[in-house]
Amino acid sequence: MSVVIIGGNERMEDKYRNICKSYGYKAKVFTKESGAIKKKIGSPNLMILFTNTVSHKMVLSASQEAKKNNVPIACCHSSSATALGNLLSERAKAAVGV
């Protein structure tokens, strides 16, 4: 399973990857736009947008790419490690049906 994280803090990239790994996801993290993101996204199982720390341009291009590939999008206002953990925990509970 894979997840793409759009936004967040640069210094937290490794922590985001480790949190995703603990929930069984392989993560790609894009904290800032460097080239065409839509070419780098691929087709993940989930896209997470940290809305507080991302540009509108990145949100638009990522959202368009997600819609093309039928990728579910989860928005989170905070870009903290706890917020990411809670979001992935809720997704895991929903998948199990608890």
C-alpha positions as CSV (number, residue, x, y, z in Angstrom):
1,M,0.0,0.0,0.0
2,S,1.2,3.5,-0.8
3,V,0.4,7.0,0.3
4,V,1.4,10.4,-1.1
5,I,1.7,13.3,1.3
6,I,1.3,16.8,-0.1
7,G,2.5,19.7,2.1
8,G,3.9,19.5,5.6
9,N,7.2,20.6,7.0
10,E,10.5,19.7,5.3
11,R,12.2,18.7,8.5
12,M,9.4,16.3,9.2
13,E,9.7,14.3,6.0
14,D,11.5,11.3,7.6
15,K,9.1,11.3,10.5
16,Y,6.1,11.2,8.1
17,R,7.6,8.3,6.3
18,N,8.3,6.4,9.5
19,I,4.7,6.9,10.7
20,C,3.3,5.7,7.4
21,K,5.6,2.7,7.5
22,S,4.3,1.8,11.0
23,Y,0.8,1.6,9.5
24,G,2.0,-0.5,6.5
25,Y,2.2,2.3,3.9
26,K,5.1,3.3,1.7
27,A,5.1,7.1,1.6
28,K,6.2,9.7,-0.9
29,V,6.3,13.2,0.6
30,F,6.2,16.4,-1.3
31,T,6.6,19.4,1.0
32,K,7.2,21.9,-1.7
33,E,6.8,21.9,-5.5
34,S,9.9,20.9,-7.3
35,G,9.0,20.3,-11.0
36,A,5.8,18.7,-12.1
37,I,4.4,16.9,-9.1
38,K,1.7,15.1,-11.2
39,K,4.4,13.2,-13.0
40,K,5.9,12.0,-9.7
41,I,2.7,11.1,-7.8
42,G,2.0,7.8,-9.5
43,S,-1.1,5.9,-8.4
44,P,-1.1,5.6,-4.6
45,N,-3.8,4.1,-2.5
46,L,-4.3,7.3,-0.6
47,M,-3.4,11.0,-0.9
48,I,-3.0,13.2,2.1
49,L,-3.2,17.0,1.8
50,F,-1.8,19.1,4.7
51,T,-3.9,22.1,3.9
52,N,-2.3,24.6,6.3
53,T,1.2,24.2,4.8
54,V,0.7,23.8,1.1
55,S,0.2,26.2,-1.8
56,H,-3.1,26.4,-3.7
57,K,-1.2,25.5,-6.9
58,M,0.0,22.2,-5.4
59,V,-3.4,21.4,-4.1
60,L,-5.0,21.9,-7.5
61,S,-2.5,19.9,-9.4
62,A,-2.5,17.0,-6.9
63,S,-6.3,17.0,-6.7
64,Q,-6.6,16.9,-10.5
65,E,-4.2,14.0,-10.7
66,A,-6.0,12.1,-7.9
67,K,-9.3,12.5,-9.6
68,K,-7.9,11.2,-12.9
69,N,-6.6,8.1,-11.1
70,N,-9.5,7.6,-8.7
71,V,-7.3,8.1,-5.7
72,P,-9.0,8.9,-2.4
73,I,-8.0,12.2,-0.8
74,A,-7.8,12.9,2.9
75,C,-7.4,16.5,4.0
76,C,-5.8,17.5,7.3
77,H,-5.4,21.1,8.5
78,S,-2.5,20.3,10.8
79,S,0.7,18.9,9.5
80,S,1.8,17.4,12.8
81,A,3.0,13.9,13.4
82,T,0.1,13.3,15.7
83,A,-2.4,14.4,13.1
84,L,-0.9,12.1,10.5
85,G,-1.0,9.2,13.0
86,N,-4.6,9.9,13.9
87,L,-5.6,10.1,10.2
88,L,-3.9,6.8,9.4
89,S,-5.4,5.2,12.5
90,E,-8.9,6.2,11.5
91,R,-8.3,4.8,8.0
92,A,-7.1,1.5,9.5
93,K,-10.2,1.3,11.7
94,A,-12.5,2.0,8.8
95,A,-10.8,-0.7,6.7
96,V,-11.2,-3.3,9.4
97,G,-14.8,-2.1,10.1
98,V,-14.4,-1.2,13.8
